Structure formats: structure tokens, C-alpha cells
Amino acid sequence: MKKYKVLGGGEINASSFLSLVTQMQEQSFTPSSDLPDFMRQVADRCMIQRGSVIRTDSTENFAQDLMANGFLEQV
């Protein structure tokens, strides 16, 4: 189990990237129809906020890009 700190507040304990991203979706204030939709919405916001390119082809790439761009931190 790993602990992650989300930019803007909150911590998540997750054993996999799928679990991490699923919990992020569940805690989000933005409605989304499914996990790929959630990841696309987050990636769009990251691009607008900081010009960050966040891949959405897998939960692993998505989480790694969020960490590389300072939106998510493993603690």
C-alpha cells in the first residue's frame, strides 16, 4: 500500500494505479461517466492550468504524469 498526496488537498492510500485513480474519481467534485472520462477531464484541466501534458491511455501513465508535473506526490 502506498500513500499519495493530491495537489489541492487530500491523501489516498492505494495498492495500484487503478485503485489510486479510481479513488481520485470517487473523491472528485467533477461528475464523470467513467474512469477514462475522468482522466480526460483531469488532463484537460492540467493543460489549462499549467500547460501539462497528461497521458490518459492507462492509469499508470496518467498517475506517473500527474506526479511528474506536481499534481500528485507519493509520500
C-alpha positions as CSV (number, residue, x, y, z in Angstrom):
1,M,0.0,0.0,0.0
2,K,1.4,3.4,-1.0
3,K,0.2,6.8,0.2
4,Y,-0.3,9.7,-2.2
5,K,-0.9,13.4,-1.6
6,V,-3.1,15.2,-4.1
7,L,-2.4,18.8,-5.0
8,G,-5.2,20.9,-3.6
9,G,-5.7,18.6,-0.6
10,G,-6.3,15.1,0.4
11,E,-4.4,11.9,0.7
12,I,-5.1,8.5,-0.8
13,N,-3.8,5.1,0.2
14,A,-3.7,2.7,-2.8
15,S,-2.1,-0.6,-3.7
16,S,-2.2,0.0,-7.5
17,F,-2.5,2.8,-10.0
18,L,-6.0,1.6,-10.9
19,S,-7.0,1.9,-7.2
20,L,-5.4,5.3,-6.9
21,V,-7.2,6.8,-10.0
22,T,-10.5,5.2,-9.0
23,Q,-10.3,6.8,-5.6
24,M,-9.4,10.1,-7.1
25,Q,-12.5,9.8,-9.3
26,E,-14.7,8.9,-6.3
27,Q,-13.4,11.9,-4.3
28,S,-13.7,14.3,-7.2
29,F,-16.3,17.1,-7.3
30,T,-16.5,16.8,-11.1
31,P,-19.0,14.3,-12.4
32,S,-17.7,11.8,-14.9
33,S,-19.4,8.9,-16.6
34,D,-16.4,6.5,-16.2
35,L,-12.7,6.3,-15.4
36,P,-11.5,7.2,-19.0
37,D,-13.8,10.2,-19.0
38,F,-12.5,11.3,-15.6
39,M,-8.9,11.0,-16.7
40,R,-9.6,13.1,-19.8
41,Q,-11.2,15.8,-17.8
42,V,-8.3,16.0,-15.3
43,A,-5.8,16.0,-18.2
44,D,-7.7,18.9,-19.8
45,R,-7.6,20.9,-16.6
46,C,-3.9,20.2,-16.1
47,M,-3.2,21.5,-19.6
48,I,-5.3,24.7,-18.9
49,Q,-3.7,25.3,-15.5
50,R,0.0,24.6,-16.3
51,G,0.3,23.5,-19.9
52,S,1.0,20.0,-18.6
53,V,0.5,17.1,-21.0
54,I,-1.0,14.2,-19.0
55,R,-1.4,10.8,-20.8
56,T,-4.8,9.1,-20.4
57,D,-4.0,5.8,-22.2
58,S,-3.6,3.9,-18.9
59,T,-4.0,4.6,-15.2
60,E,-0.2,4.0,-14.7
61,N,0.8,6.6,-17.3
62,F,-1.9,9.0,-16.0
63,A,-0.7,8.8,-12.4
64,Q,3.0,9.0,-13.4
65,D,2.4,12.1,-15.5
66,L,0.4,13.7,-12.6
67,M,3.4,13.0,-10.3
68,A,6.0,14.2,-12.8
69,N,4.0,17.5,-13.2
70,G,3.5,18.1,-9.4
71,F,-0.3,17.4,-9.3
72,L,0.3,14.2,-7.2
73,E,3.0,13.1,-4.8
74,Q,3.9,9.8,-3.4
75,V,4.6,10.2,0.3
